[in-house]
Amino acid sequence: MKICKSMQEEYLTKKLAESQKAYEASQRQLFSDERESVDGMSERASMDENHDDRTSDILSIESSQRAPLKHRVPHAFVTFGAGGKMVTVHPDLSVSVVQIDDIKTVITDPHTLRLIDSAQTFK
């Protein structure tokens, strides 16, 4: 049992390290563009070594929305409207395209389609 416990601890340590690397890579990707601030300094909260991972995640989420991000490529925006309609704005063309679709045409998962039907028939 002692060998299994040590192997489990080693496995958990390895998975934690992989998770941390993936988190850092995603943060680099999300925040790779220059952010504008008044004094040129980053407005992200500084991470204290005494915080645990959950606290640092909360701090990074709260501080990440202080200024708009600049992106190198346009992004499509999606909004869900009444009656199961999905409004998508595609700004990547010279003239922005607004597309209105029924949510059922986009979703192919049978379980999700049943949930949508249930929500629409609920009164």
N, C-alpha and C positions, 0 to 999 in steps of 0.2 A: 504494500500500500504506500510505502514511503517513496518508492521510485515513481509510482503513478502520480503522486501528489507533486513531486518535483517536476515531472514532465508537464503536468498541467500548468504549474506556475510558469514554466519556461514558455509554454505555448501561449498563455495569456499575455505574458510580457511581450512576446513577439507580435501578437495580434494588436496590442496596444501601440507598439512602435509603428506598425504598418498603418494603423488608423491615424496616428498623429501625422505621419508623412503625407497621407492622402488629404487630411484636413489642411495642412500647410500648403500643399500643391493647389488645392481648390481656392485657398485664400489668395495665393499669388496670382492665380488666374482671374479671380473676381476683382482684385484690387490692383491689377498691373498698370492700369491707365493712371495718368496723373490726376490727382484730385485738387480742385481749387479750394483755397481757403484764404481768409483775409490776410494772415501773416505769412503765408507760404508754408506753414507747418502743417503736418497731418493732424486732423482732428480726432483720430482714433484714440481710444483710451489706452493708456499704458498698462501692460500686463504685469501684475505683481507676482512674484514667485510664490507667495503664500496662498494664492487662489487655486482652487481645484479646477478641473476641466469644465465643469458645468458653469462655474462663475465666469471663467474666461469666455465661454461660448456666449453667455448672456451679455457680457460687456461688449464683445465684438458685434453682436447683433444690434444692440442699442446704439453703438457709436457708428455703425456703418451707414446709417441713413441720414446723417447730418448734412451732407452735400450731394448734389447729383453727380453721378458718375459720367465720364465721357467715354463713349465707345467708338471704336474704329469703324464698325460696321453697323448699319441700322438694324433694329430688332422689330419683329412683328409683335403687336400688342393684341391681346385677346380679352374680350369682355363678354360675360354671359348675361343675356337679356331675358326678358319675360317670355314665357312660353317655350323655353328650351332653345332659344336662338343664341347663336354664337357670333359675335361681331369681331372680325379680325381686321386690323389695320396693317398693311404692308408698306412701310415707308421706304423700301429699298429701290423703288422705281423713281423716275423723275417726277411723276405725279403719284401721290400716295393712293393706294388702292384700298377701298373698304369692301370687305366681303362679308355677307350675312349668310350663314349656314344653319341648318337644323343640327342640333347636337348629335342626333341619332345617325347622321350621315358620317360623322367623324369617328364616333365610338364604334369599335368592332367587338368588344368584349361582351358576351351574352349576359354575364352577371351585372355589369354596369348598365346595360340596356334595360334589364329588369328593374334595377333601382330607379332609373330615370322614369320608366313607365309608372312605377309605384308612386313616385313623387308627383308626377303630373296628374294622376287620378285621385290623389289624396285631397279631400275637401275639409 
